[in-house]
């Protein structure tokens, strides 16, 4: 039955075209954002998981920055201790030379005084961003090493060492050797902590990459698939417009029946 009031073909064509346009809008949004789940309305469960994971990766990025800062502090202290140990070895050699008959003890004492002053200066200047682990009253290094949702960040503390006062009581080979052993122990502890921090930093970087890949599996769009889908939907849209035009033209054909 042909009707002027109800055009079933046009309504069907319009519904089909509206559905195609909606799918085309979705596909264009995926191509524009690179995500198949960019809002909660796309997939509430995946969006919620991805949002939580992004929060965690943001926190882990802050941990990685903290580890980098901690590594720099430890590296500064380690480098300073290595230099101080070299100077202390020279001091030990001077005390040994001083015991040799016929040496100029006054000149050697002057050299020892200057070397001790250098060690003190090294300790006072081993500062990174206001943290000095080696001066008298120095600061222990508190380093953030990890983060888990629902818990406080994990930390490690590396004790300070009073390098500035290490040679105060060193007046002969025995006391210098004692000071040197203490320096080596402190350097070994800081070096071990630095190795741990570097390892944790590498692990955190890998963990962030792993989580980013996981987020991508949940919400990223397959661009090859979406590109092919876009071409198909554009073709469907053109056909839908043509079908709607044909359906609407059927009403116009009724006019020919009333023409004399």
C-alpha positions as CSV (number, residue, x, y, z in Angstrom):
1,X,0.0,0.0,0.0
2,X,1.3,3.4,-0.9
3,X,0.6,6.1,1.7
4,X,1.4,9.8,1.9
5,X,1.3,9.7,5.7
6,X,3.5,6.8,6.4
7,X,6.7,6.0,4.4
8,X,7.9,2.7,5.9
9,X,10.8,2.5,3.5
10,X,12.1,6.0,4.4
11,X,11.8,5.2,8.1
12,X,13.8,2.0,7.8
13,X,16.4,3.8,5.7
14,X,16.6,6.6,8.2
15,X,17.1,4.2,11.1
16,X,19.8,2.3,9.2
17,X,21.6,5.6,8.4
18,X,21.4,6.8,12.0
19,X,22.9,3.6,13.2
20,X,25.7,3.9,10.6
21,X,26.4,7.5,11.6
22,X,26.6,6.5,15.2
23,X,29.1,3.7,14.5
24,X,31.0,6.1,12.2
25,X,31.2,8.6,15.0
26,X,32.5,5.9,17.4
27,X,35.1,4.8,14.9
28,X,36.3,8.4,14.2
29,X,36.6,9.0,17.9
30,X,38.7,5.9,18.3
31,X,41.0,6.9,15.5
32,X,41.3,10.5,16.9
33,X,42.1,9.4,20.4
34,X,43.8,6.1,19.7
35,X,41.6,4.4,22.3
36,X,38.7,2.1,22.0
37,X,37.8,2.9,25.7
38,X,38.3,6.6,26.3
39,X,35.3,7.2,28.7
40,X,33.5,5.2,31.3
41,X,30.5,4.9,28.9
42,X,32.6,3.0,26.4
43,X,33.3,0.2,28.9
44,X,32.9,1.0,32.5
45,X,35.0,-2.0,33.8
46,X,38.0,-1.5,31.5
47,X,37.9,2.3,32.0
48,X,38.0,1.9,35.8
49,X,40.9,-0.6,35.7
50,X,42.8,1.6,33.3
51,X,42.3,4.7,35.4
52,X,43.5,2.9,38.5
53,X,46.5,1.6,36.7
54,X,47.4,5.0,35.3
55,X,47.3,6.4,38.9
56,X,49.7,3.7,39.9
57,X,52.1,4.3,37.0
58,X,52.0,8.0,37.9
59,X,53.0,7.1,41.5
60,X,55.7,4.7,40.2
61,X,57.1,7.5,38.0
62,X,57.4,9.6,41.2
63,X,59.2,6.7,42.8
64,X,61.6,6.5,39.9
65,X,62.4,10.2,40.2
66,X,63.0,9.7,44.0
67,X,65.3,6.8,43.2
68,X,67.2,9.0,40.8
69,X,67.6,11.7,43.4
70,X,68.7,9.1,46.0
71,X,71.2,7.6,43.6
72,X,72.7,11.1,43.0
73,X,73.0,11.7,46.8
74,X,74.7,8.3,47.3
75,X,76.9,8.8,44.3
76,X,78.1,12.2,45.7
77,X,78.9,10.7,49.1
78,X,80.6,7.7,47.4
79,X,82.8,9.8,45.2
80,X,83.7,12.0,48.1
81,X,84.6,9.0,50.3
82,X,86.8,7.5,47.5
83,X,88.7,10.8,47.3
84,X,89.0,11.0,51.1
85,X,90.4,7.5,51.2
86,X,93.0,8.3,48.6
87,X,94.1,11.3,50.7
88,X,94.1,9.2,53.9
89,X,96.4,6.7,52.2
90,X,98.8,9.6,51.4
91,X,98.6,10.6,55.1
92,X,99.5,7.1,56.1
93,X,102.4,7.1,53.8
94,X,103.5,10.4,55.3
95,X,103.5,9.0,58.8
96,X,105.5,6.1,57.7
97,X,108.0,8.4,56.0
98,X,108.1,10.6,59.1
99,X,109.4,7.7,61.2
100,X,112.4,7.4,58.9
101,X,115.6,8.8,60.4
102,X,116.9,12.0,58.8
103,X,113.6,13.1,57.3
104,X,112.3,16.7,57.6
105,X,109.6,16.1,60.1
106,X,108.4,19.7,60.1
107,X,107.9,19.6,56.3
108,X,106.1,16.2,56.6
109,X,103.9,17.5,59.4
110,X,102.9,20.5,57.2
111,X,101.9,18.2,54.4
112,X,99.9,16.0,56.7
113,X,98.1,19.0,58.0
114,X,97.2,20.1,54.5
115,X,96.0,16.6,53.6
116,X,93.8,16.4,56.7
117,X,92.4,19.8,55.8
118,X,91.6,18.5,52.3
119,X,89.7,15.5,53.8
120,X,87.7,17.9,56.0
121,X,87.0,20.1,53.0
122,X,85.8,17.1,51.0
123,X,83.4,16.1,53.8
124,X,82.0,19.7,54.0
125,X,81.5,20.0,50.3
126,X,79.9,16.5,49.6
127,X,76.5,18.2,49.3
128,X,73.7,17.4,46.9
129,X,70.5,19.4,47.0
130,X,71.1,20.2,50.7
131,X,71.9,16.6,51.7
132,X,75.3,16.0,53.1
133,X,76.0,12.6,54.5
134,X,79.7,13.1,55.4
135,X,80.0,16.4,57.4
136,X,79.7,16.5,61.2
137,X,76.0,16.3,62.0
138,X,75.3,15.0,58.5
139,X,72.0,13.9,57.1
140,X,71.1,10.2,56.6
141,X,69.7,9.5,53.2
142,X,66.0,8.5,53.3
143,X,65.1,7.1,49.8
144,X,61.7,6.1,48.5
145,X,62.1,2.7,46.9
146,X,58.6,1.6,46.0
147,X,54.8,2.1,46.1
148,X,51.8,-0.2,46.4
149,X,48.2,1.0,46.3
150,X,46.7,1.2,49.8
151,X,50.0,1.3,51.6
152,X,52.6,3.9,52.5
153,X,55.6,4.1,50.1
154,X,58.5,1.8,51.0
155,X,61.8,3.5,51.9
156,X,65.4,2.7,52.8
157,X,67.7,4.7,55.1
158,X,71.4,5.0,54.5
159,X,73.2,6.2,57.6
160,X,75.5,9.2,57.5
161,X,79.2,9.0,58.3
162,X,81.2,11.7,60.0
163,X,84.1,12.0,57.6
164,X,84.8,15.5,58.7
165,X,85.9,14.3,62.1
166,X,87.4,11.0,60.9
167,X,91.0,12.1,61.2
168,X,90.7,14.3,64.3
169,X,92.4,11.7,66.5
170,X,94.7,10.3,63.8
171,X,98.3,11.1,64.9
172,X,100.2,8.1,63.9
173,X,100.1,5.1,61.6
174,X,97.9,3.0,63.9
175,X,95.2,5.7,64.3
176,X,95.3,6.6,60.6
177,X,94.8,2.9,59.7
178,X,91.9,2.7,62.1
179,X,90.3,5.8,60.4
180,X,91.1,4.4,57.0
181,X,89.3,1.1,57.9
182,X,86.3,3.1,59.1
183,X,86.2,5.0,55.8
184,X,86.3,1.8,53.8
185,X,83.5,0.3,55.8
186,X,81.3,3.5,55.2
187,X,82.2,3.5,51.5
188,X,81.3,-0.1,51.2
189,X,77.9,0.5,52.8
190,X,77.1,3.5,50.7
191,X,78.3,1.6,47.5
192,X,76.0,-1.4,48.4
193,X,73.1,1.0,48.9
194,X,73.8,2.6,45.6
195,X,73.7,-0.8,43.8
196,X,70.4,-1.5,45.4
197,X,68.9,1.8,44.4
198,X,70.2,1.4,40.8
199,X,68.6,-2.1,40.7
200,X,65.3,-0.8,42.1
201,X,65.3,2.0,39.6
202,X,65.7,-0.4,36.7
203,X,63.0,-2.7,38.1
204,X,60.6,0.3,38.5
205,X,61.2,1.3,34.9
206,X,60.3,-2.2,33.7
207,X,57.3,-2.3,35.9
208,X,56.0,1.0,34.5
209,X,56.5,-0.4,31.0
210,X,54.7,-3.6,31.8
211,X,51.7,-1.7,33.3
212,X,51.6,0.6,30.3
213,X,51.4,-2.4,28.0
214,X,48.6,-3.8,30.2
215,X,46.6,-0.5,29.9
216,X,47.1,-0.6,26.2
217,X,45.7,-4.1,25.9
218,X,42.6,-2.9,27.7
219,X,41.8,0.5,26.1
220,X,44.0,1.0,23.0
221,X,42.3,0.9,19.6
222,X,43.6,-1.4,16.8
223,X,44.4,1.3,14.3
224,X,44.5,-1.2,11.3
225,X,41.1,-2.6,12.3
226,X,39.6,0.9,12.9
227,X,40.9,2.2,9.6
228,X,39.3,-0.6,7.7
229,X,36.1,-0.2,9.7
230,X,36.1,3.6,8.9
231,X,36.3,2.9,5.1
232,X,33.4,0.4,5.4
233,X,31.2,2.7,7.4
234,X,31.8,5.6,5.1
235,X,30.6,3.4,2.2
236,X,27.6,2.3,4.3
237,X,26.8,6.0,5.0
238,X,26.8,6.8,1.3
239,X,24.6,3.9,0.5
240,X,22.3,4.8,3.4
241,X,21.9,8.4,2.1
242,X,21.2,7.0,-1.3
243,X,18.6,4.5,0.1
244,X,16.9,7.3,2.0
245,X,16.8,9.4,-1.1
246,X,15.2,6.5,-3.1
247,X,12.6,5.9,-0.3
248,X,11.7,9.6,-0.2
249,X,11.3,9.7,-3.9
250,X,8.5,7.1,-3.8
251,X,6.2,9.7,-2.4
252,X,6.9,12.0,-5.3
253,X,5.9,9.2,-7.7
254,X,2.4,9.3,-6.4
255,X,2.0,12.8,-7.8
256,X,2.2,11.4,-11.3
257,X,-1.0,9.5,-10.7
258,X,-3.0,12.7,-10.3
259,X,-1.6,14.5,-13.3
260,X,-3.9,14.6,-16.3
